[in-house]
Amino acid sequence: MRLDKFVSQSLGTTRKQSKQLLRQQLIKVDGVVACRAEQHIDIDSVVTFEGRRLQPPGPL
């Protein structure tokens, strides 16, 4: 799944808003700051926003 889609579904935001969060370097994937919205993440990836782990609202 694309990172921007995952973030928008997890936070209930638009993809545009999730891309803004990525540009502001507020999203981390496996402990590393993520900068690419098109980055694909695995089901095992740990995605965090402001130190809080994001969970998808449903199955990936």
Secondary structure as GFF3:
##gff-version 3
##sequence-region A 1 60
A	DSSP	alpha_helix	3	11	.	.	.	ID=ss1
A	DSSP	alpha_helix	15	23	.	.	.	ID=ss2
A	DSSP	beta_strand	27	29	.	.	.	ID=ss3
A	DSSP	beta_strand	32	33	.	.	.	ID=ss4
A	DSSP	beta_strand	47	49	.	.	.	ID=ss5
A	DSSP	beta_strand	52	53	.	.	.	ID=ss6
###
